[in-house]
Amino acid sequence: MRQALALPVHCAVGMVVTLSSTFVGQRVVRATYPDLMGCEDSCQVAAAGWPLVFVEDYLGMSVINTADMMEVWFAADRFNWSPFWVNVAFWTMISVGVSAAVRSFHLASAEPAE
């Protein structure tokens, strides 16, 4: 039963860390918005997400020029699915690796000394 829950728990950790990464640090990226005058070719906007950017400020919608998950819910920012899923996979693998390292550390320290 414990191993059956392990993968969903690691996936949930990956999802939470990915969504939380939008609140840590802002970056500037070049984005193209054909429906906005002045950004038909490209313009600089605030962006968030780590390691890959998956939330971009929809120019003209965010008054304070930020990008995060809260503004995605209000349609002030653009959400990109492909980098989002790559980030979820990245953080899920990190969670699995940390869990395996902790488990092996506990097994090594539980062995009796000779």
Rosetta blueprint (number, residue, H / E / L):
1 M L
2 R H
3 Q H
4 A H
5 L H
6 A H
7 L H
8 P H
9 V H
10 H H
11 C H
12 A H
13 V H
14 G H
15 M H
16 V H
17 V H
18 T H
19 L H
20 S H
21 S H
22 T H
23 F H
24 V L
25 G L
26 Q L
27 R E
28 V E
29 V E
30 R E
31 A E
32 T L
33 Y L
34 P L
35 D L
36 L L
37 M L
38 G L
39 C L
40 E L
41 D L
42 S L
43 C E
44 Q E
45 V E
46 A E
47 A E
48 A E
49 G L
50 W L
51 P L
52 L L
53 V L
54 F L
55 V E
56 E E
57 D E
58 Y L
59 L L
60 G L
61 M L
62 S L
63 V L
64 I L
65 N L
66 T L
67 A L
68 D L
69 M H
70 M H
71 E H
72 V H
73 W H
74 F L
75 A L
76 A L
77 D E
78 R E
79 F E
80 N L
81 W H
82 S H
83 P H
84 F H
85 W H
86 V H
87 N H
88 V H
89 A H
90 F H
91 W H
92 T H
93 M H
94 I H
95 S H
96 V H
97 G H
98 V H
99 S H
100 A H
101 A H
102 V H
103 R H
104 S H
105 F H
106 H H
107 L H
108 A H
109 S H
110 A H
111 E L
112 P L
113 A L
114 E L
